[in-house]
Amino acid sequence: MTENNKPSSSAAVPSQAQSRHRFLPFAPLPADLPSGKVPIAEMANAFGVTHRTLHFYEEKGLISASRMGLMRVYDRGDIMRMAIINLCRDAGMAVAVIQELMNELADADSQESAESIFRTALLTRKRELTAEMSTLHRQLRKVTDLLDQDIEDDDAPLNDNLNAAALTEQESRCLVLMAEGQSTQRIARTLDLQQEDAEFLEAGIIRKLHANNRFQAIAKAVLLGIVQV
């Protein structure tokens, strides 16, 4: 090897995540990201996640940061992968499932192949959600039957502890988004809240509905006619 052909010691070495994905499915990117490498703070703000979340995705090999001095930065490939990860998380995919998807995408030999792999993953998730909805509706019917039985037994009104007016406007909006199956992260972005504030808001709704978790709260809100599905 001649001197001119030797690799420069200062040349950037592609990360495993960067070098593996030649083709990725289309995913909308945040509009407010700067050009070039993106610092971790701006990356987190753009995608509505925490620094800890980005570190977690790095540990799982989904993205890979480089260093600019003491600052962690991400390149265009990391941004594109993060956009796909966010779509998958919004769809409720587990991190392990996303890892499998990214491994499959690493073998894509064309843009069409990458889009097909992603579409297959989304169809699989749709079937899972359909099954979950079927289970939820079955549970709702069971709860309704039990409540109807209680009414027949003692003629007690169903809505004996909450009405729509008991919720604030923000809580009502949050409850609708919860009933639509939106994640807490997505609700935080929609309502322009920090995730901690969105979690506190959901907790207040659950408490007002005398429920044990968000799914019970949604079911009760539907039964009470506070939200429509």
N, C-alpha and C positions, 0 to 999 in steps of 0.2 A: 504494500500500500504506500503510495507516495504521500509526501507531506501535505499536499493540497487535498488529498482524499480523506485525511484523518478527521474524525468528528471533533468538533470544538468542545473543549471541556466546559464551556459556559453555555452550550446549547441546551435548550429546555428539553428534558426527556418526557415524552408523553406518558401520562398516567395510564394505569390499566383500563380504567373506565373510558378515557379519551381514545385509546388506541383500539378498543374492541368494537366500537360502534361506528361503522361507516354510514349506515342508513338508519334514520329514526323516523317514526310516524309524525305527522304534523301535529303540533300542539301550539296554541296561541301563547305568545310570550308577553310578559308585562311591558307596558308601553313606556314606563319611566326608568328603565335600566340604562345606565350610561354605556357608551361604546368601550370596547377594550375589556380588560379584566375588571371584574366587579368585586369590591370589598364585601366581606361577610355581612356587615351591617346592612348595606344596601340590598344584598341578596335576600336576607331575611325579611326586610320590609317589603320588598317587591312581591314575594311569594306568601306573605302573611304567616311566616313561621318564626320560630325562635332560633337563636344560635345553637342551642342544644339539639334541636331537630336536625339542623344541617350537619352537626358533628355526628349524630346518630346515623344519618344516611351515608356519611363518609365511612364510618365503621363497618357498615353493611356493604360497602363497595359500590354503592349506587352513584355517587359523585366523588370527586377528588379535588381538594383544594391545593393550590400551590402557595408559595410565600412571596410577598413583596415586602422585604424587611421583616418586621414582626407581624405584619398583617396577613391574614388568610384571604386569598382572592380566588375567584372562579372565572374560567374562560367561557367562550361561547358554547362549547360542547357541554360543559356542566350546566349551563343555563337551560339548554334544550332538554337535557335529561331531567333536570329539576321540574320543568314544565310538564313532562310526561308523568313524573312521580306525583306531582300535585293533582293532576287529572285522576290518576289511579286512586289516590287517597280520598279525593272528593267522592269517588264512586264506592268507597268503602273497602277497597282491596287491602288485604293484609300485606305487611312488608315482605313476608316470605313469598307471596304470590308475585309481588312486583319484582323481586329478585329473579324469580323464574322467568318472568316476562322479559326483563332486560337481558338475561342470558340467551333467550331465544332470539331477541333482536340483534344480539351480537353476531348471529349466524346469517342474518338477512343479507342477501347478495344484490338487492335492488330496493328502490323506494317502494315499489309495488309489493314486494315481499314483506317489508317492514309494516306497511299499512295493513296488509292481510293478517299478520301476526297480532297486531294491536286490535283489529276488529274481532278476531277470534276470542281474545281475552275479554273484550267488552261484552261479547255475546254470552260468554260463560258467566260473567258477573251478573248480567241481566237475568239469566236463568236462576242464579242463586237468590237474587233479590225477589224474583217472582215467587220462589218457594217460601222465602221469609215472609212476604206479604200474605201468602196463603195461610201460613201458620198464624200470623197476627190477626187476620180476619176471623179465623176459626176461634182464636182466643177471645176476640171481641164478642163474637156471638155467644160464647160460653158465659162471659161476664154479663152480657145483656140478659141472658136467660136467668142467671142467678139474681140479678137486680130486679127483673120483672117478677120473679118468684117472691122476693122480699116485699115488693109493692102489693102483691096479691095477699100476702100473709098479714101485713099490718097497715096497708094503705099509706105507707110512708112515701113522701115525694122523693124522686130521684135526685134532684138538685137541691140537696139540703145543706150544702156547705160552701157553695161557690157559684158565682155567676160571672158573666163576661165583664161586668162593671168592676169586679174585684181586682182585675188585672190592669196594670198601667198600659198605656199605649205601646210602650217599648216591649213590655212583656207579651202583649197580644201579638205583636209582629214576630217576636222571637218564637212564640208557640206555633204560629203558622209555619214558620221555617222548620221547626222541629218536626211538625206533622208531615212536612214534605220530604222528610228524611235527610235534611241538611246536617252536615257535621258541625260540631261546635266551632271549628276553625272557619268553616264557610259562613256560619252565622255571624261570627265576629267581623269578617270582612264585609258582609252585606250591611250590617248595622254600624259599621265603622267603629268597632270596639276593639280593645285589647282582648286577647283570648281569656285572660283571667276575669275580665269584666263579663264576658259572654258566659263563662262557667258560673259566675255568681248569679247572673240573670236567670239561667236555666235552673239553678238550685232554688231560687226564690219561687219560680213557677211550680216546680215539683213540690215544694213545701206548701204553697197555697192550695194545690190540688190534693193534698194529703196523700201523695203517692210516694213510692219507695225509690223510683228511678224514672228516667225520661220516657221509657216505653209505657209504663203505667200512667204517667201524666198525659201522654198523647192519647192513650186509649180512653181515659176518663174524659178528657176534653172533647173527644169525638162523641162519646155517649151523651155528654151533657149538651151537645150542640154548640159548643164554644168555637170549634173549628170544624170545617167541612173537609172530607176526603173524597 
